[in-house]
Amino acid sequence: MIFILSFLVAVVAFVVWSSLRKKPIRSTADMHDLELQRSIYRTAVLGTGSLAGIALLVALSQCITQIPAGHVGVIDFFGQVSDRTLKSGVNSAIRWRELSKCRCRPKK
């Protein structure tokens, strides 16, 4: 759920950021108003760009999973178990697939 939400936030922030970058600043007769407009514009561009970047990093971090030592990861996609298993360590896993961590050490 976090992956989908952060990905959507990143897309919306990127669209706003790209439209803000294309929008020209209107010139006014008063120099103070022009500087104020430029400062607001820079803040908006930097804010939306930062938001897009942070949301994208959160979305990408949700695609990484760790399998503990002595376990394997079994991927389940809508009831179909994949032939591919994930070994112990850091792995990339797509979030809309269910991942089960199964113990594979023999019991003593």
Protein Blocks (a to p, Z undefined) as FASTA:
>chain_A
ZZmmmmmmmmmmmmmmmmmmmpccdddfblklmmmmmmmmmmmmmmmmmmmmmmmmmmmm
mmpccddehiacdddeehiacfbdcdedjddddfkbccddddfbdcZZ
